[in-house]
């Protein structure tokens, strides 16, 4: 193995250390490139300077360490003083409750607070902050999957059933399990067997709006 390739592999290893990632495909996702590009970097033994400069800008690591292995990978002092929560992205939590029962009004979409998620986790999950919102669950119709008071993060870019989704029906925001039927109708049902399922026929699809898929939850342990 020649020294040029060795240096390229070492740079990639240091990148993984900075980003707390282990897999090449995660690095590709972070930089927004095809995974084949990572293979090409390793095969050539070189890594484009643009990606190194990007890490310097976003993570504050020394280029001397990233490129040459000099030093201990410390963050530049001027960056550290301003860094704050740069490893995290804030997702808005709205002051509305998505009813898991009979529905709740969704006419006030004010943000009550923000939830923080690590950027590397969002990258691994293939999530984009611009598509994410959070709401709290109200009701018991999704018991077994979601409980009253749970917080759910909704990915508004995912609207194709099947699965658990936030939907708007009239003025109500609900969280329900959706199933697309072979005749084009949409089955809307609860995980709590006490609630009867609903069927939305193709000619009535205007009555329902799929907000997005429920991707992540947090709640009490019972």
N, C-alpha and C positions, 0 to 999 in steps of 0.2 A: 504494500500500500504506500503510495508516494505521499510526501508531506503535504501537497496541495489538497488531496482528497482527505487526508487525516484532519487538516484544519477545517475543511468544510463540514465534516461529520462532528467535529468538536463544537463548531458554531451552532449546528442544529441541536446538539445536546444541551448547550447553554440556553438556547431559546426555550427548550422544553422545561428547563429548570425555572426560568423566569415566569413562564406561563402556567407552571404546575400541571403540565400535560405529559402524557407518555406516548401517545400514538401519533404517527405521522399525519393521519387524516384530521386529527384535531388541530394540528398546526396549520394544515391547509385551510380548514374552515376559518381559523382565526384571521388568516391573511386574505381570505376570499379567493383562493386559487384552487385549481383542480388538484386532487391528490397526486396525479401523475407528475405535477411540477415538483413535489417533494422528492419523488423518486429521481427526477432529472437532476435536482440539486445534488443529491447524494452520489449519483453516477458521475457527474462532472467534478464533484469535489468542491464546488463553489456555491455560494448563496448570494443572491442579488443584494447589493448594498441598500436598496430601497427598504427592504424588510427590516434590516438592522437599524436603519434610521427611524423607522416606524416604532420599533420597540424602544429606542432611546426616547422618542417623543412621548409614547404612551405609558411606559413603565419607568423611565428615568434611569435605566441601567447605563453604566459606563460603556462607551463604544470600545475603549481599550480592552475591557474585560470580554465583551461580547465577541469582538473580532479576533483578539490576540490572546485572550485568557490571562491578561495582566490584572492583578488585583484580586479582590474577592467577590466581585459582582455587586459591590455596594451601589446604592442609589445616590446620584449626585445630590449634594446638599441643597442646592437651589431648587431642585425638583421636589425633594422630600418635604421642604417647608410649605409647598403649595399642593402637594399630592392629594391630601384628604382621603376621599373614598374612591379614588380612580379605579380601583379593582372592582367596584360595584356599580350597578345600574339601578336606578329607582323606578319602580312600577307604581302607577297611581292606584290607590284604593278609594273607590267611590263611596259616597255616603248613602248608597242605596242597598237594599237587600234583595238578592235573587231568591224568590220564593220557591221552596221545594214542596210547597203545598198548593194553595189555591191562587198564588200569584200576588205580586206586590207592585205598586205603581213605580214607574221609572221616569218621573218627570223632573227630578232634580239630580243632575249628574255632577255635582260639585265634588271635588277631590277632598277627602278628609285627611288623608295622610299618604305616605309612600312606603312601599316595601322594598327592601334592598336585596338584590340577588347578585351573586358573583358573576362577573363577565365570562369567566372561563366555563362556568356551569351553563350559562345561556348558550355559549358557543357549542358546547358538547351536545346540548339538547336540540340544536338547530333552531333556537328561538331568537326573535328580534324584538327589542324593547318597544319599537314603534307599534307593534301588533298586540301588545299585552296590556290588559287591564285586570284589576282585582275587585271582587265584591264579596260580601258576606252572605252566607246561606241562611234563609229563614224557613222554618217548617221541617216536617219529618218525612216527606214523601220519598226522599232518596236515602232513607235510613239503610245502612249496610254499605253505602258508598260515601255519602255525605251526611253530616249531622247538622242540626240546628246550631248556628254560630260559627261554623267552619268558614275559613277564608279560602276562596278559590281564585286562581289565576286563569284568565280566559285568553286563549290565542285567537284573536279575531281574524287571522289569515286562514284559519282552518274552519271551513263551513260545510264540508261534505260529510253527511252521515255515513257510517254508523258510529255511535258512541254517546258520551255525555256532553250536552251542549247547553249554553245559555241561549234562550230564545225569547223574542218579544212576541207576545200574543195580545193584540189590542194595546192597552196601556200597562200590561203586566210583564214584568221580567221574570222568567222562570228558568229553573235548571231541570232538565229532563233528559231521559235517554231517548235518542232518536234512532229509528230504523227505516231505511228506504225499502219500500215494498216493490215487488215486480210489476205491479200495475201503475207505478208512478206515485202512489200515495205515500204519505209519511206517517208512521206510527209513533206517537208520542206517549211514553209511559214512564212509570215510576218504579224504583227498585223496592219500594214498600208495597206489598201486595194489597194493602187496604185501599189503595187508590186505583181507580179504573183507568185503563189506557184510553187515549183519544186517537182518532184517525183523521188526518187532514187529506182530503181527496185532491187530485191534481187541479181541479177547477177552483179550489179554495186556497191555493198556496199563498195568495196575497194576504191571507189572514195571519201568516206566521213569518217572522224574520229570524233567521239564524244569526245570532251575534258572533258566536265563535265556540270553539271546543274548550271544555274545561280540562286543563292540562296538569295543574298542580293544586294540591290542597294542604291546608294546615288547620289543625284543630286540637281540641282537648283529647286526652287519652282516657277512656272510660274503663 
